[in-house]
């Protein structure tokens, strides 16, 4: 993830503002809020501004994923070229099924909140949509998970733990 963040910051840095880079990074799957906060710390964007920009960027795609991804996947599967990609994404997301089905709300919170490869709001939203988790459970769980990820990534990216303890 760090190399992707570095690539984005170095490639886009000469063309757009630091805040816009953070926003764009936080929109992308894989990078998401985690990458946005990491980028904001590397680009010397203040922690609170970095949190706000990263959160907005990461939250923005969630409703589209929850409401439309199944329809989009169905349409994409009709093409020979895109079917394998969609099936791969579905299979990868459904591998996380047991964690989320077993613990439901808290499983989704932890899945989104713990910054590990293949987890986050995008995948959490995808799994919630594919499993048809009720929106009244999935949306708060995803948002709470994002709060958890924010705290963890601020500790990592900004060294906030050192600031709190000193």
N, C-alpha and C positions, 0 to 999 in steps of 0.2 A: 504494500500500500504506500509506503513511504516513497518508493521510486516513482509511482504514479503521481503522487502529490508534487514531488520535485519536478517532474516533467511538466505538469500543468503550470506550476508557478514560473518556471523558466521560459516556457513557450509563450504563455499569455502575458507575462509580466510587463513586457514592453508595449503592449497594446491596450490593456484595460487596467482598471484600478485594482488594488489589492483586495478590496471588499468584493468586487465582481468576481475575482478569481475564487475566493472562498465560497461565494454563492454557487458558482458553476460546479465546483468540486463537490459540494454537498448535495447537488441534484443527481449526481451520477451513482448508479448502483455500484457496489463494492466499496467505493470511497465514502459516500454518504456523509453524515454528520461527523463521523470519526475523522475522515479525511479533511473535512472543512475546518474542524477545530485544530487539527495538526497544521494545516496550511496557514490558518490565521496566526498561530504561534510562530511559525517560521517567517511569516511576512510582517511580524511586529504589529498586527492588528490587536487592539486591546481585547482582553479576555471576554468582557461583557458584549462588546460589539461582535466578536467572533462567534460567541454562543448564539446571539440573536440571528445573525446572518446564516449560520450553519443550520440552526433549527428550522428557520423558515424554508431554506432550500431543501432540507430533507423532508419536511412535512408536506410540501407542495405536491409531490407525486403520489402520496399515500391514497387520497380519495380516488384518483384515477385508477390506481392498481386495484383497490378494493371493489370499485364499481364496474370497471371495464375490462380487466385483464382476461377474464374467461371468454368474453366475446372477441377480444383481440386475438387470443390464442386460437380460438375456433376458426377465425378467418385466416390466420397465418398457416394453420395446419392444412388448409385447402390447397396451398401451393407446395409443390414438390421440393422446392429449394428451402423453404422455411420450416417445413414439418420437423426435420431432425433437430433443429435448434430449439423449437418449442418443446418437443418431447424431452430433450436433454434438460431444459430449464424446469419443466414440470417434475421430472424424475428427481432432480437435485433438490427441489423444494420439498417434495413429498418424502424424501429421506428424513427430513426434520419432523415429519408428521407425528411420530410416537411421542417426542418430547412435548409437543404442543397439545396433542389429544389427552395425554395422561394428566397433565397439570392445568390444562386449559388456560385460564387468565394468567396465572403466575408463570406458566410455561412460556407463554408468548412474551410476557414482560422480560423474563430472563433471556429468552432467545434474542430479542431486539436489544436488550440492555448490555449484555456482555460482549465486549468488542473482540470477537473471534472471526477469522475468515469464514465467509459464507453466512454470516448472521447480520442482522440489522433490520431497519424499517422496510426496505424494499422486499427482502426475502420473507420477513414476518408478515407483511401485507399480502404477499403472493400466497404463502401457505394458508393464511387466514381465509383468503378468498377461495382457494381451491378446496379447503375443508368446509367451506360455508359456515365459518364461525360468525355468530351473530355480531352485527356492527356495534351493539351496545357493550359487547365484551371486547371485541378486537380493537376498536379505536382507542379506548382508554388504556388498554394494555400496551399498545404500540407507543402511545404518547408517554406513558410511565417508563417504558423501556428506553425511549429517547432521553428522558431526564436522567436515567441511570447511566446511560452511555455518555451523556454530557459531563457528568461528574467525573467519571473514570477518565475520559479523554482530556479534561482540563487538568487533572492531576498529572497525567502523562505529558501532555503538550505544553502546559504552562508551568509545570512544577508547583502547582497551587498548594500541594501538601507542604512543601518547604515554607511557603509564605504563611500558611495557617499555623504551622508549628513554631515559627520564629517570633 
